[in-house]
């Protein structure tokens, strides 16, 4: 498999301590650890949303840590997708326009696609993630699970190479969490590379592997292999046993 993401000796003063790991194309990895261990900071520094104090991050052959802020913003817009716990949807836009927003921004420079083409793509993603029919609704007029699935549509609109997810089920109930993780697992089966921060062992059980972060260091790794729904309970139990061994 092709290596997609490489992190080498990444550190952030007082938070991250020489973190190194790599992800292959099509891999789904969870990062877990106690509060304050540096999970979200790791994701923000790996994705170029924050600048580390040292170390290097590559997305394929692009060294993100050497780029200017404008170059990193362009990489995030065109080559990365993001799903957050708080969802960060625009309250003055309907669901469809929220999904379209990154595509419209990316298209301003190239002008390669018409608004109709972008809209068709957005509606296709909505159908894929079972939120068709919600196009004209405001973000306050849908459930939490529907809104998060719309956020996943938004994250996919520019065909990213990798998806970063920061506690994507943190604000959802158990049923909605299962729906969202099922969608993410489905995208991964289709080849999407996903790096996810989570405190939820059930969410982590959907991943190929789990990294345990403590005091800014990766101090453990659990290999799970590709998710199969029939093995869901066994995988979750395996994650919980491992977390107990790690001192969770």
BAFI-3210 file (N, C-alpha, C; in Angstrom, 3 decimals, decimal comma, padded with zeros to 6 digits):
// residues 248
n [1|2|3|4|5|6|7|8|9|10|11|12|13|14|15|16|17|18|19|20|21|22|23|24|25|26|27|28|29|30|31|32|33|34|35|36|37|38|39|40|41|42|43|44|45|46|47|48|49|50|51|52|53|54|55|56|57|58|59|60|61|62|63|64|65|66|67|68|69|70|71|72|73|74|75|76|77|78|79|80|81|82|83|84|85|86|87|88|89|90|91|92|93|94|95|96|97|98|99|100|101|102|103|104|105|106|107|108|109|110|111|112|113|114|115|116|117|118|119|120|121|122|123|124|125|126|127|128|129|130|131|132|133|134|135|136|137|138|139|140|141|142|143|144|145|146|147|148|149|150|151|152|153|154|155|156|157|158|159|160|161|162|163|164|165|166|167|168|169|170|171|172|173|174|175|176|177|178|179|180|181|182|183|184|185|186|187|188|189|190|191|192|193|194|195|196|197|198|199|200|201|202|203|204|205|206|207|208|209|210|211|212|213|214|215|216|217|218|219|220|221|222|223|224|225|226|227|228|229|230|231|232|233|234|235|236|237|238|239|240|241|242|243|244|245|246|247|248]
n.u [000,839|000,355|002,103|000,461|000,279|002,778|004,351|006,845|008,792|007,226|006,611|005,152|005,521|005,305|003,113|002,988|005,269|007,706|006,327|005,786|004,467|002,880|000,561|-001,083|-002,447|-005,959|-006,265|-007,748|-007,517|-007,604|-007,069|-006,560|-006,788|-006,287|-008,009|-006,392|-004,124|-003,142|-004,430|-006,262|-004,613|-002,568|-003,941|-004,596|-002,061|-000,967|-002,645|-002,127|-003,531|-002,518|000,731|003,489|006,069|008,300|009,594|008,268|005,718|004,304|002,144|001,662|004,015|004,266|005,549|004,040|004,627|006,472|005,191|003,670|001,183|-000,959|-000,558|-000,926|-003,604|-004,760|-004,116|-005,614|-008,174|-008,404|-007,265|-007,790|-010,279|-012,604|-014,161|-015,905|-016,609|-018,276|-019,318|-019,635|-021,255|-022,689|-024,978|-026,650|-027,063|-028,659|-028,845|-027,879|-026,416|-024,465|-023,028|-022,073|-020,330|-017,368|-016,725|-017,523|-015,741|-013,282|-013,668|-013,614|-011,092|-010,405|-012,648|-013,672|-015,988|-019,546|-022,173|-024,363|-023,256|-021,741|-023,781|-025,201|-023,308|-023,144|-025,745|-025,673|-023,851|-025,345|-027,415|-025,959|-025,187|-027,560|-029,173|-030,809|-033,374|-033,215|-032,201|-033,086|-033,468|-032,770|-029,944|-030,883|-033,113|-032,862|-031,880|-029,229|-027,652|-028,305|-027,306|-024,565|-023,972|-024,457|-022,341|-020,249|-020,746|-020,092|-017,362|-016,438|-016,826|-014,862|-013,369|-011,319|-008,004|-007,535|-009,344|-009,934|-011,065|-012,402|-013,450|-015,983|-018,402|-018,966|-020,973|-023,300|-026,092|-026,297|-027,464|-027,344|-024,595|-023,753|-024,815|-023,334|-020,683|-020,939|-021,246|-018,736|-017,075|-017,980|-017,150|-014,417|-014,075|-014,401|-012,070|-011,270|-008,989|-008,729|-008,193|-008,876|-009,759|-010,846|-012,786|-014,305|-014,699|-016,272|-016,571|-013,888|-013,530|-014,320|-012,154|-009,041|-006,772|-005,652|-004,180|-002,533|-002,322|-000,381|000,573|001,566|002,919|003,013|002,202|001,280|-000,195|-002,885|-003,804|-006,494|-007,567|-009,681|-013,008|-015,849|-019,279|-020,438|-018,544|-018,543|-019,191|-017,282|-014,933|-015,196|-015,074|-012,485|-011,039|-011,723|-010,572|-007,885|-007,533|-007,844|-005,537|-003,726|-004,063|-006,287]
n.v [-001,209|002,312|004,868|007,442|009,487|010,865|011,273|012,759|012,911|014,927|017,793|019,869|022,565|021,853|020,206|018,143|015,453|014,589|012,943|010,243|008,625|006,744|006,592|004,456|004,593|004,439|003,596|003,504|005,165|005,520|007,889|007,767|008,588|010,004|012,990|015,991|014,836|015,489|014,882|016,278|018,428|017,108|016,281|018,795|019,842|017,981|018,273|020,812|022,932|024,099|025,240|023,240|023,066|021,773|019,145|017,077|016,831|014,939|014,911|012,610|013,509|016,083|018,343|019,459|021,049|022,914|024,732|027,904|029,879|030,465|028,520|026,195|026,524|026,213|023,554|022,301|022,952|021,713|019,139|017,870|016,742|017,667|016,795|017,784|017,757|019,866|020,646|023,107|024,444|026,952|029,209|030,871|029,710|027,198|023,546|022,384|024,527|024,883|022,499|022,898|025,049|024,770|023,772|025,810|027,783|026,599|026,483|029,069|029,892|028,246|027,913|025,758|024,273|024,448|026,061|024,430|021,899|021,529|021,552|019,274|017,340|017,696|016,977|014,331|013,300|013,733|011,934|009,575|009,542|009,372|011,680|012,953|015,199|017,051|019,402|022,137|022,766|024,453|024,423|024,055|022,606|019,908|016,604|015,760|013,627|013,661|016,164|015,815|013,900|015,429|017,162|015,435|015,039|017,634|017,596|015,898|017,059|018,207|016,072|014,872|013,670|012,670|012,278|014,102|013,664|015,003|013,970|013,013|011,864|012,897|014,680|013,310|011,013|007,472|005,979|007,740|008,058|005,505|005,440|007,478|006,523|004,188|005,233|006,470|004,233|002,911|004,692|004,406|001,733|002,077|003,246|005,672|007,462|007,849|009,752|009,792|011,391|010,333|009,705|007,596|004,237|002,541|003,888|003,884|001,199|000,755|001,242|000,518|000,450|001,520|004,235|005,067|007,889|009,541|011,973|013,464|011,617|008,755|005,830|003,300|000,816|-000,618|-003,161|-003,801|-004,500|-004,546|-003,284|-005,244|-005,609|-007,782|-008,468|-006,453|-006,171|-007,817|-006,542|-004,041|-004,857|-005,816|-003,448|-002,098|-003,785|-003,511|-000,746|-000,678|-002,045|-000,172|001,701|003,315]
n.w [000,000|-000,599|001,106|002,718|004,684|006,697|009,763|011,605|014,427|015,644|017,527|020,019|021,945|025,329|024,969|022,809|022,333|020,506|018,461|016,288|013,458|010,804|008,053|005,826|002,496|002,488|005,086|008,375|011,292|014,807|017,406|020,782|024,299|027,602|028,815|027,956|026,979|024,514|022,136|020,305|019,705|018,375|016,035|014,940|014,410|012,666|010,476|009,608|010,652|012,851|013,832|014,413|016,977|016,179|014,024|011,297|008,788|006,244|003,461|001,265|-001,051|-000,210|002,029|004,720|006,935|006,072|004,539|003,621|005,380|003,657|001,682|003,197|003,890|001,387|000,838|002,873|002,013|-000,517|-000,459|001,898|004,246|006,824|009,885|012,671|016,237|017,055|014,673|013,185|011,257|009,078|010,339|008,883|006,478|004,451|004,620|002,199|001,028|002,971|002,663|000,091|000,340|000,730|-001,824|-003,548|-002,727|-003,472|-006,203|-007,043|-007,814|-009,955|-011,607|-012,952|-012,760|-013,024|-011,093|-011,121|-011,614|-009,297|-007,405|-008,130|-007,500|-004,703|-003,929|-004,678|-002,832|-000,516|-000,931|-000,815|001,866|003,151|003,664|001,937|000,802|002,770|001,940|001,887|004,487|007,606|009,863|012,396|012,095|011,790|012,947|015,315|014,374|011,629|010,965|011,429|009,507|007,256|007,576|007,031|004,333|003,456|004,050|002,105|-000,340|-001,973|-002,837|-001,006|-000,062|002,406|005,459|008,345|011,595|014,465|017,407|016,265|017,038|019,451|020,293|019,972|020,412|021,290|019,189|016,957|016,892|016,118|013,538|012,257|012,558|011,133|008,575|008,216|008,368|006,095|004,080|004,429|003,668|000,985|000,315|001,498|003,455|006,924|009,796|013,112|016,109|019,231|022,239|022,631|022,966|021,474|019,041|018,279|017,788|015,213|013,658|011,863|013,393|016,672|018,266|021,273|023,160|025,508|027,759|025,625|024,068|021,899|023,268|022,958|020,781|019,041|016,919|014,780|012,331|009,334|009,677|010,425|010,619|011,950|013,798|015,594|018,420|019,645|018,826|020,104|022,787|022,807|022,401|024,784|026,733|026,084|026,522|029,296|030,035|029,247|031,156|031,133]
ca.u [000,000|001,087|002,087|-000,216|000,591|003,954|004,609|008,176|009,313|006,394|006,478|004,533|006,065|004,436|001,943|003,400|006,662|008,367|005,383|006,039|003,651|002,562|-000,694|-001,151|-003,663|-007,090|-006,246|-008,580|-006,803|-008,122|-006,147|-007,248|-005,959|-007,024|-008,126|-005,145|-002,973|-002,649|-005,070|-006,724|-003,432|-001,906|-004,703|-004,490|-000,706|-000,777|-003,444|-001,713|-004,341|-001,637|002,132|004,234|007,350|009,340|009,173|007,823|004,511|004,161|000,973|002,381|005,331|004,186|005,882|003,087|005,214|007,309|004,358|003,150|-000,194|-001,843|-000,383|-001,573|-005,048|-005,130|-004,037|-006,772|-009,387|-008,453|-006,752|-008,183|-011,645|-012,648|-015,425|-015,672|-017,682|-019,195|-019,880|-019,212|-022,096|-023,100|-026,392|-027,423|-027,174|-029,361|-027,957|-027,225|-025,419|-023,351|-022,236|-021,470|-019,440|-015,958|-016,607|-017,619|-014,469|-012,236|-013,971|-013,403|-009,794|-010,295|-013,820|-013,813|-017,310|-020,668|-022,922|-025,243|-022,433|-021,407|-025,014|-025,474|-022,372|-023,553|-026,962|-025,255|-023,274|-026,446|-028,079|-025,039|-025,153|-028,951|-029,756|-031,576|-034,628|-032,970|-031,423|-033,552|-033,640|-031,728|-029,234|-031,666|-034,321|-032,504|-031,333|-027,775|-027,079|-028,455|-026,399|-023,194|-023,829|-024,316|-020,961|-019,400|-020,923|-019,289|-015,943|-016,110|-017,252|-013,706|-012,637|-010,061|-007,177|-007,603|-010,389|-009,599|-012,287|-012,119|-014,603|-017,153|-019,627|-018,974|-022,203|-024,421|-026,535|-025,735|-028,006|-026,777|-023,166|-023,618|-025,082|-022,206|-019,513|-021,205|-020,960|-017,284|-016,517|-018,303|-016,234|-013,100|-014,084|-014,294|-010,714|-010,958|-008,086|-009,356|-007,529|-009,943|-009,570|-012,081|-012,718|-015,342|-014,138|-017,127|-016,173|-012,539|-013,578|-014,551|-010,903|-008,060|-005,869|-005,837|-002,963|-002,807|-001,484|-000,286|001,595|002,137|003,666|002,304|002,786|000,664|-000,892|-003,710|-004,206|-007,816|-007,952|-010,852|-014,243|-016,990|-020,332|-020,677|-017,516|-018,546|-019,154|-015,986|-013,915|-015,339|-014,549|-011,028|-010,551|-011,873|-009,547|-006,598|-007,501|-007,600|-004,114|-002,967|-004,307|-007,407]
ca.v [000,000|003,572|005,683|008,708|010,475|010,533|012,227|012,437|013,708|016,118|018,251|021,152|022,872|021,628|019,364|016,958|015,101|013,755|011,932|009,734|007,513|006,858|005,985|004,051|004,918|003,577|003,189|004,263|005,117|006,319|008,325|007,842|008,980|010,802|014,428|016,710|014,061|016,099|014,258|017,277|019,185|016,286|016,362|020,140|020,046|017,098|018,770|022,155|023,980|024,720|025,064|022,597|023,663|021,067|017,911|017,181|016,112|014,835|014,340|012,080|014,136|017,483|018,560|020,479|021,940|023,936|025,590|029,154|029,750|030,413|027,209|025,195|026,713|025,636|022,093|021,886|023,111|020,873|017,772|017,354|016,964|017,787|016,591|018,186|017,505|021,006|020,657|024,358|024,831|028,354|029,276|031,650|028,933|025,931|022,383|022,241|025,582|024,580|021,447|023,458|026,172|024,532|023,586|027,142|028,457|025,999|026,733|030,484|030,067|027,464|028,115|024,585|023,666|025,358|025,896|023,270|020,695|021,412|021,208|017,874|016,539|017,790|016,179|012,946|012,960|013,682|010,656|008,533|009,531|009,255|012,944|013,575|015,798|018,064|020,461|023,496|022,965|025,112|023,453|023,834|021,860|018,499|015,959|015,804|012,642|014,150|017,288|015,328|013,267|016,540|017,638|014,496|015,426|018,844|017,243|015,099|017,750|018,488|014,817|014,910|012,472|012,191|012,884|014,262|013,730|015,309|013,593|013,187|011,371|013,397|015,408|012,512|009,889|006,189|005,605|008,623|007,742|004,284|005,803|008,254|005,656|003,285|005,967|006,637|002,912|002,656|005,494|003,787|000,527|002,533|003,730|006,925|007,424|008,620|009,870|010,232|011,524|009,971|009,167|006,572|002,944|001,976|004,535|003,420|-000,190|000,748|001,589|-000,536|000,424|002,581|004,735|005,606|009,058|009,880|013,003|013,905|010,550|007,530|004,811|002,007|000,671|-001,816|-003,485|-004,424|-004,921|-003,890|-003,459|-006,024|-005,375|-009,000|-008,544|-005,174|-006,299|-008,389|-005,504|-003,050|-005,479|-005,864|-002,083|-001,791|-004,533|-002,876|000,539|-000,961|-002,387|001,070|002,575|004,213]
ca.w [000,000|-000,668|002,317|002,438|005,712|007,504|010,853|012,121|015,547|015,797|018,900|020,298|023,273|026,474|024,658|022,067|022,645|019,493|017,978|014,941|012,966|009,385|007,635|004,435|001,761|002,812|006,495|009,310|012,556|015,919|018,449|022,065|025,427|028,588|028,565|028,138|026,501|023,285|020,966|019,341|019,284|017,364|014,794|014,386|013,899|011,517|009,348|009,238|011,276|013,837|013,461|015,490|017,365|015,446|013,372|009,917|008,359|004,799|002,807|000,101|-001,204|000,214|003,436|005,161|007,942|005,439|003,708|004,174|005,866|002,489|001,044|004,052|003,750|000,098|001,018|003,677|001,217|-001,705|-000,307|003,204|004,700|008,281|010,596|014,048|017,198|017,077|013,318|012,541|010,118|009,053|010,733|007,912|005,248|004,579|004,629|000,901|000,832|003,870|002,034|-001,111|000,615|000,377|-003,269|-004,145|-002,446|-004,304|-007,616|-007,365|-008,476|-011,186|-012,444|-013,815|-012,663|-012,861|-009,843|-011,304|-011,455|-007,874|-006,697|-008,440|-006,712|-003,304|-003,752|-004,754|-001,524|000,446|-001,135|-000,354|003,319|003,640|004,132|000,850|001,235|003,811|001,301|002,179|005,933|008,392|010,697|013,609|011,727|011,573|014,147|015,438|013,475|010,261|010,775|011,326|008,196|006,309|007,732|006,299|002,923|003,241|004,096|000,927|-001,551|-002,827|-003,069|-000,247|000,020|003,789|006,283|009,757|012,395|015,864|018,218|015,392|017,677|020,828|020,623|019,486|021,234|020,864|017,888|015,942|016,830|015,312|012,145|011,736|012,447|010,023|007,345|008,110|008,049|004,702|003,264|004,522|002,826|-000,404|000,089|002,155|004,602|007,997|011,092|014,009|017,556|019,938|023,596|022,629|022,566|020,427|017,788|017,938|017,339|013,773|012,985|011,612|014,540|017,655|018,905|022,610|023,424|026,932|027,998|024,365|023,412|021,558|024,148|022,699|019,504|018,943|015,550|014,745|010,989|008,775|010,433|009,937|011,609|012,745|014,837|016,295|019,875|020,010|018,630|021,172|024,006|022,667|022,637|026,203|027,478|025,802|027,204|030,723|030,155|029,069|032,310|030,796]
c.u [000,875|000,970|001,492|000,208|001,786|004,202|005,916|008,599|008,541|006,341|005,882|004,865|005,012|003,272|002,344|004,890|007,194|007,479|005,734|005,063|003,394|001,233|-000,613|-002,457|-004,772|-007,140|-007,182|-007,992|-007,471|-006,985|-006,957|-006,258|-006,770|-007,100|-006,791|-003,921|-002,398|-003,296|-005,470|-005,558|-002,673|-002,627|-004,542|-003,106|-000,418|-001,478|-003,074|-002,583|-003,562|-000,209|002,891|005,517|008,507|008,790|008,630|006,559|004,470|002,782|001,459|003,735|005,348|004,502|005,068|003,732|006,077|006,494|004,000|001,717|-001,185|-001,761|-001,051|-003,098|-005,535|-005,104|-005,256|-008,051|-009,501|-008,088|-007,144|-009,668|-011,663|-014,068|-015,149|-016,861|-018,727|-019,781|-019,628|-019,968|-022,491|-024,602|-027,256|-027,597|-027,990|-028,362|-027,190|-026,133|-024,226|-022,431|-021,457|-020,347|-017,971|-015,747|-016,656|-016,315|-013,350|-012,421|-013,740|-012,116|-009,735|-011,440|-014,130|-015,228|-018,383|-021,337|-023,829|-024,483|-022,087|-022,629|-025,368|-024,568|-022,776|-024,783|-026,655|-024,665|-024,369|-027,227|-027,251|-025,040|-026,548|-029,486|-030,439|-032,903|-034,460|-032,294|-031,800|-033,704|-032,469|-031,096|-029,957|-032,901|-034,041|-031,935|-029,816|-027,091|-027,161|-027,471|-024,959|-022,970|-023,737|-022,906|-019,980|-019,516|-020,060|-017,806|-015,492|-016,271|-016,091|-012,820|-011,299|-009,310|-007,252|-008,677|-009,909|-010,901|-011,924|-013,389|-015,908|-018,457|-019,822|-020,254|-023,455|-024,830|-026,030|-026,194|-027,393|-025,282|-022,922|-023,826|-023,875|-020,972|-019,706|-020,903|-019,454|-016,607|-016,792|-017,402|-014,837|-013,016|-013,936|-012,941|-010,339|-010,050|-008,644|-008,494|-008,515|-009,466|-010,890|-011,784|-013,628|-014,768|-014,967|-016,779|-014,810|-012,547|-013,860|-013,248|-009,999|-007,092|-006,141|-004,481|-003,346|-001,801|-001,536|000,862|002,329|002,932|002,730|002,956|002,123|-000,061|-001,628|-004,139|-005,523|-008,175|-009,227|-012,123|-015,229|-018,059|-020,584|-019,690|-017,520|-018,404|-017,803|-014,874|-013,984|-014,795|-013,028|-010,413|-010,617|-010,842|-008,176|-006,472|-007,260|-006,136|-003,248|-003,172|-005,396|-008,313]
c.v [001,260|004,336|007,049|009,807|009,996|011,648|011,820|013,428|015,009|016,524|019,650|021,469|022,721|020,699|018,067|016,717|014,085|012,606|011,547|008,599|007,752|006,172|005,639|004,513|003,928|003,102|004,078|004,074|006,022|006,692|008,495|008,237|009,824|012,266|015,110|015,984|014,606|015,589|015,298|018,128|018,425|016,408|017,733|020,393|019,171|017,663|020,189|023,262|024,725|024,411|024,417|023,349|023,009|019,783|018,162|016,346|016,127|014,301|013,916|012,784|015,608|017,597|019,753|021,495|023,038|024,946|026,894|028,928|029,677|029,066|026,112|025,303|026,085|024,102|021,597|021,944|022,036|019,416|017,121|017,614|016,937|017,580|016,853|017,831|018,618|021,324|021,942|024,680|026,303|028,450|030,011|030,928|027,674|024,772|022,256|023,280|025,412|023,520|021,998|024,452|025,890|024,368|024,923|027,897|027,925|026,343|028,184|030,685|029,372|027,713|026,945|024,014|024,739|025,110|024,668|021,961|020,459|020,980|019,744|016,958|016,529|016,929|014,686|012,462|012,853|012,381|009,500|008,411|009,658|010,533|013,692|014,093|016,877|019,311|021,859|023,766|023,727|024,086|023,171|022,980|020,390|017,928|016,063|014,827|013,066|015,285|016,810|014,610|014,321|017,126|016,724|014,765|016,637|018,507|016,507|015,854|018,044|017,268|014,781|013,588|011,850|012,965|012,916|014,446|013,921|015,085|013,693|012,695|011,956|014,080|014,609|011,437|008,579|005,798|006,430|008,368|006,525|004,585|006,510|007,375|004,624|003,949|006,130|005,319|002,553|003,434|004,891|002,521|000,881|003,168|005,026|006,690|008,352|008,580|010,514|010,295|011,190|009,540|007,952|005,250|002,293|002,581|004,033|002,007|-000,318|000,901|000,372|-000,682|001,627|002,943|005,342|006,699|009,389|010,842|013,377|012,870|009,410|006,393|003,450|002,012|-000,662|-002,005|-004,249|-004,998|-004,230|-004,273|-004,339|-005,969|-006,589|-009,143|-007,320|-005,286|-006,820|-007,355|-004,452|-003,594|-005,537|-004,501|-001,750|-002,523|-003,887|-001,523|000,359|-001,293|-001,140|002,052|003,579|004,464]
c.w [000,000|000,651|001,981|003,396|006,533|008,509|011,518|013,206|015,760|017,264|018,949|021,744|024,366|026,226|023,968|022,242|021,629|019,003|016,546|014,631|011,478|009,122|006,158|003,811|002,121|004,246|007,324|010,704|013,579|016,855|019,723|023,148|026,393|028,195|028,845|027,616|025,197|022,020|019,914|018,837|018,211|016,028|014,144|013,792|012,683|010,278|008,924|009,779|012,347|013,418|014,626|015,817|016,634|014,875|011,978|009,686|006,840|004,442|001,434|000,024|-000,794|001,699|003,950|006,084|007,336|004,644|004,413|004,643|004,704|001,792|001,865|003,963|002,445|000,148|001,790|002,863|000,145|-001,473|001,014|003,444|006,217|008,807|012,071|014,937|017,138|015,708|012,543|011,251|010,233|009,313|009,707|006,580|005,496|004,465|003,311|000,707|001,774|003,263|000,838|-000,827|000,280|-001,130|-003,999|-003,938|-003,332|-005,773|-008,026|-008,158|-009,827|-012,150|-013,349|-013,827|-012,512|-011,513|-009,945|-011,108|-009,986|-007,066|-006,916|-007,624|-005,244|-003,031|-003,850|-003,448|-000,464|000,308|-000,595|001,163|003,939|004,276|002,975|001,389|002,287|003,247|001,770|003,673|006,545|009,334|012,011|013,352|011,423|012,867|014,159|014,498|012,020|009,981|010,633|009,998|007,085|006,375|007,015|004,802|002,596|003,183|002,835|-000,392|-002,505|-003,050|-002,329|-000,308|001,411|004,537|007,729|010,541|013,860|016,682|017,407|015,990|019,074|021,252|020,282|020,491|020,613|019,467|016,769|015,783|015,953|013,833|011,531|011,571|011,337|008,687|007,146|007,750|006,593|003,756|003,271|003,668|001,344|-000,700|000,765|003,364|005,677|009,251|012,049|015,456|018,233|021,366|023,729|022,108|021,469|019,071|017,342|017,373|015,850|012,982|012,782|012,783|015,430|018,240|020,243|022,919|024,911|027,117|026,717|023,613|023,025|022,339|023,974|021,374|019,482|017,492|015,581|013,384|010,542|009,536|009,689|011,014|012,499|013,894|015,747|017,800|020,349|019,874|019,732|022,488|023,977|022,927|024,123|027,061|027,306|026,520|028,718|030,949|030,042|030,224|032,093|032,002]
res [x|x|x|x|x|x|x|x|x|x|x|x|x|x|x|x|x|x|x|x|x|x|x|x|x|x|x|x|x|x|x|x|x|x|x|x|x|x|x|x|x|x|x|x|x|x|x|x|x|x|x|x|x|x|x|x|x|x|x|x|x|x|x|x|x|x|x|x|x|x|x|x|x|x|x|x|x|x|x|x|x|x|x|x|x|x|x|x|x|x|x|x|x|x|x|x|x|x|x|x|x|x|x|x|x|x|x|x|x|x|x|x|x|x|x|x|x|x|x|x|x|x|x|x|x|x|x|x|x|x|x|x|x|x|x|x|x|x|x|x|x|x|x|x|x|x|x|x|x|x|x|x|x|x|x|x|x|x|x|x|x|x|x|x|x|x|x|x|x|x|x|x|x|x|x|x|x|x|x|x|x|x|x|x|x|x|x|x|x|x|x|x|x|x|x|x|x|x|x|x|x|x|x|x|x|x|x|x|x|x|x|x|x|x|x|x|x|x|x|x|x|x|x|x|x|x|x|x|x|x|x|x|x|x|x|x|x|x|x|x|x|x|x|x|x|x|x|x]
***
